[in-house]
């Protein structure tokens, strides 16, 4: 059963593009076309504005919290071509690092699993993906760029979990350091898998099923699961579930064809429920039945708090 826990009046003056809860579920960050990011305390069930972060000069598309072992860090990306990493110190938020080496809108940011260190991936409309890595020894950020990752532009990035799924894998580095790997989606209708190879990133797989721009990708957590799983969604109105046993051979399954463009996909923490939102103004939740078929278990009408279970 899905229930509406809370409704928050953010005070944003324009459309909200992303809302993210931190690792402990105590804070909520939102970003908007009003160029701002707002951070709220939500631990009491009510919402209290902690700070209003201003530093972008265009719509802010996406935000991402780091793992708390690195402190209270929040990354944001914007149409202004910049990525800003914000840090909270003495209960005040300020700029920790600003990256401005993209030639067009930066559409997606996501921190890597904490086992890989403090690393941020950024996808841009200039077609490239930047990987920003923090060195605590030099207190500086190193930037590497995957040029021409997607023709026309990259819309979304998502990291693979650092923990290998629980099955006999063909990967030779099972017992060595966790592999740096991520998935991206772009305006070329493609989903791509990237793997770090020394100081460079190589394209490991190119997944072709979508017939229009891929708007979001989400790599599922692998806690107790027996395979790698990725969800992708597109302006072709479809959500595709990709599965693999070796990160080389991927099998696509169309979860559903919706009535409108699909903007976002997001996995539950244990990777067994997928949330989907799109232009039909609904959020739907999906899981697999014992036969392996995907089924809708709940849908929520956006903005109206209406919840119906199937």
C-alpha positions in Angstrom: 0.0 0.0 0.0 1.4 3.4 -0.9 0.5 6.4 1.3 1.1 10.1 1.0 3.4 11.0 3.9 3.9 14.7 3.3 3.3 17.6 0.9 5.8 20.4 0.9 5.4 24.0 -0.3 8.9 24.7 -1.6 8.5 28.4 -2.3 10.1 27.9 -5.7 9.0 30.6 -8.2 9.1 28.3 -11.2 9.0 24.6 -12.2 10.8 22.1 -9.9 13.0 19.7 -11.9 14.4 17.4 -9.2 13.8 16.5 -5.6 16.3 14.3 -3.7 16.4 13.0 -0.1 19.7 12.5 1.5 21.3 9.2 2.6 19.6 9.2 6.0 16.2 10.5 4.8 16.5 13.6 7.0 16.9 16.3 4.4 15.3 17.2 1.1 16.9 19.2 -1.7 14.9 20.7 -4.6 16.0 22.5 -7.7 14.1 24.7 -10.1 13.9 26.9 -13.2 14.1 29.8 -10.8 17.9 29.1 -10.8 17.9 28.1 -7.1 18.4 25.0 -4.9 16.5 24.7 -1.6 17.5 22.5 1.3 14.9 21.4 3.9 15.0 19.6 7.2 12.3 16.9 7.0 13.2 14.6 9.9 10.3 15.7 12.1 7.7 15.0 9.5 7.3 18.8 8.9 9.6 20.7 6.6 11.9 23.6 7.6 13.9 25.5 5.0 17.6 25.3 6.0 19.1 27.2 3.1 18.4 28.7 -0.4 21.4 28.2 -2.6 22.0 30.7 -5.4 24.9 30.4 -7.7 23.5 29.2 -11.0 22.4 31.6 -13.8 20.0 29.3 -15.5 17.5 26.5 -14.7 18.9 23.9 -12.4 18.1 20.5 -13.8 19.3 18.0 -11.3 20.9 17.6 -7.9 22.7 14.7 -6.1 23.7 14.1 -2.5 27.1 12.5 -1.7 27.5 9.7 0.8 27.7 11.2 4.3 31.2 9.8 4.9 32.4 12.7 2.7 30.5 15.3 4.7 27.3 17.1 3.7 27.8 17.6 0.0 25.3 18.4 -2.7 26.0 18.6 -6.5 23.9 20.6 -8.9 23.9 21.1 -12.7 22.4 23.8 -14.8 21.5 25.2 -18.2 24.3 27.7 -17.5 26.8 25.0 -18.4 28.1 24.7 -14.8 28.3 22.1 -12.1 28.5 23.3 -8.5 29.3 21.1 -5.5 28.0 22.7 -2.3 29.2 21.9 1.2 27.6 22.5 4.6 30.0 23.8 7.3 28.8 25.2 10.6 25.2 24.8 9.4 25.8 27.1 6.4 26.0 26.0 2.8 28.6 27.4 0.4 30.4 26.6 -2.8 32.9 23.8 -2.4 33.9 23.5 -6.1 32.6 24.8 -9.4 33.2 23.1 -12.7 32.6 25.1 -15.9 34.3 23.0 -18.7 31.2 22.1 -20.7 30.1 23.9 -23.8 26.4 23.5 -23.3 23.7 22.7 -20.7 24.7 20.1 -18.0 21.7 17.9 -17.6 22.6 15.2 -15.1 24.9 14.7 -12.1 25.4 11.6 -9.9 27.9 10.7 -7.2 29.6 7.3 -7.6 29.2 4.6 -4.9 31.2 5.6 -1.9 33.5 2.6 -2.3 35.0 4.3 -5.4 35.8 7.5 -3.5 34.4 11.0 -3.9 33.6 10.9 -7.7 30.9 12.8 -9.7 29.7 12.0 -13.2 28.2 14.9 -15.3 26.3 14.5 -18.6 26.0 17.5 -20.9 24.1 18.6 -24.1 27.6 19.1 -25.6 27.6 15.3 -26.0 30.3 14.6 -23.4 30.4 13.1 -19.9 32.8 14.6 -17.3 34.1 12.5 -14.4 35.2 14.6 -11.4 37.4 12.9 -8.8 38.4 14.5 -5.5 41.8 13.9 -4.0 42.0 14.4 -0.2 45.8 14.5 -0.4 45.9 17.6 -2.6 42.4 18.9 -1.7 41.7 19.3 -5.4 39.4 17.9 -8.1 40.7 16.1 -11.2 38.5 16.1 -14.3 38.4 13.6 -17.1 36.1 13.8 -20.0 34.4 11.2 -22.3 34.2 13.2 -25.5 31.4 12.5 -28.0 29.7 10.1 -25.6 26.3 10.8 -27.3 25.6 12.6 -30.6 23.5 15.7 -30.0 23.7 15.4 -26.2 23.8 13.3 -23.0 20.6 13.5 -20.9 21.3 11.1 -18.0 24.1 9.3 -16.2 23.9 6.5 -13.5 26.6 4.6 -11.7 26.8 0.8 -11.4 26.8 -0.5 -7.8 30.3 -1.1 -6.5 29.2 -4.5 -5.2 29.1 -7.4 -7.7 25.8 -9.3 -7.8 25.8 -12.6 -6.0 26.4 -15.1 -8.8 29.3 -16.6 -10.6 30.5 -13.8 -12.7 32.9 -13.9 -15.7 34.6 -10.8 -14.6 38.3 -11.4 -13.9 38.5 -8.7 -11.2 35.9 -10.2 -8.8 38.3 -10.1 -5.9 40.1 -6.9 -6.7 39.1 -3.3 -6.4 35.5 -2.5 -7.4 35.1 -1.6 -11.1 34.3 2.0 -12.1 31.3 1.6 -14.5 28.4 3.8 -15.5 25.5 4.0 -17.9 24.3 7.0 -19.9 21.4 7.9 -22.1 21.3 10.4 -24.9 19.7 12.2 -27.8 21.0 9.6 -30.2 18.4 7.2 -28.8 21.2 5.1 -27.3 21.9 3.7 -23.9 25.7 3.2 -23.4 27.8 1.4 -20.7 31.2 2.9 -19.9 34.1 1.3 -18.0 37.2 2.9 -16.5 40.3 1.5 -18.1 43.3 3.0 -16.3 43.2 6.8 -16.9 40.6 6.6 -19.7 37.0 5.5 -20.1 36.0 3.0 -22.8 32.6 2.2 -24.3 31.7 -1.3 -23.1 28.3 -1.7 -24.6 25.9 0.2 -26.9 22.2 -0.7 -26.3 19.8 0.0 -29.1 16.0 -0.4 -28.6 14.6 3.1 -28.1 13.4 5.0 -31.1 13.6 8.6 -29.6 15.7 10.5 -27.1 16.6 8.6 -24.0 15.6 10.8 -21.1 16.8 8.9 -18.0 18.8 5.8 -17.0 19.0 4.1 -13.6 21.3 1.2 -12.7 19.6 -0.9 -10.0 21.3 -1.7 -6.7 22.6 -5.2 -6.7 21.9 -6.1 -3.0 21.2 -9.9 -3.2 20.2 -9.8 -6.8 21.6 -12.4 -9.2 22.2 -10.1 -12.2 22.9 -6.6 -13.4 19.8 -4.5 -14.1 19.3 -1.1 -15.8 16.1 0.8 -16.5 15.9 3.4 -19.3 13.0 5.6 -20.4 12.5 7.6 -23.5 10.4 10.1 -25.5 9.3 7.0 -27.4 7.0 6.5 -24.4 8.6 3.2 -23.4 10.5 2.0 -20.4 13.0 -0.7 -21.1 14.6 -3.1 -18.5 18.1 -4.3 -19.5 19.5 -7.4 -17.7 22.9 -9.0 -18.0 25.0 -11.6 -16.2 28.4 -10.3 -17.4 27.9 -6.6 -18.3 28.6 -7.5 -21.9 25.5 -9.2 -23.2 22.4 -7.3 -22.3 18.8 -8.5 -22.8 16.0 -5.8 -23.2 12.5 -6.2 -21.9 9.9 -3.5 -22.6 8.3 -2.8 -19.2 5.4 -0.8 -20.7 4.4 1.7 -23.4 2.9 4.7 -21.7 0.5 7.3 -23.0 3.1 10.1 -23.1 6.8 10.8 -22.9 8.6 9.2 -19.9 10.9 11.5 -18.1 12.3 9.6 -15.0 13.0 6.1 -13.7 14.2 5.4 -10.1 14.9 2.2 -8.2 14.0 1.4 -4.6 17.0 0.9 -2.3 16.8 -2.9 -2.6 16.4 -2.7 -6.4 13.1 -4.6 -6.6 10.6 -1.8 -7.3 10.9 0.7 -10.1 9.2 4.2 -10.0 8.3 5.8 -13.3 7.1 9.3 -14.0 6.3 11.1 -17.2 4.1 13.4 -19.2 0.9 11.5 -18.2 1.2 13.3 -14.8 1.4 10.0 -12.9 4.0 8.2 -10.8 3.7 4.4 -11.2 5.4 1.7 -9.2 6.4 -1.6 -10.9 7.8 -5.0 -9.7 8.3 -8.4 -11.1 5.9 -11.2 -10.4 7.2 -14.8 -9.7 7.0 -15.5 -13.4 9.3 -12.7 -14.2 6.7 -10.4 -15.7 6.6 -6.7 -14.8 3.4 -5.4 -13.2 2.1 -2.1 -12.0 1.5 -2.2 -8.3 0.5 1.4 -7.7 0.0 4.7 -9.4 -0.1 8.2 -8.0 -1.6 11.2 -9.8 0.9 14.1 -9.5 -0.1 17.1 -7.5 -3.4 15.7 -6.4 -2.3 13.1 -3.8 -4.6 10.6 -5.4 -3.4 7.0 -4.9 -4.9 3.9 -6.4 -3.6 0.4 -6.1 -3.9 -2.3 -8.8 
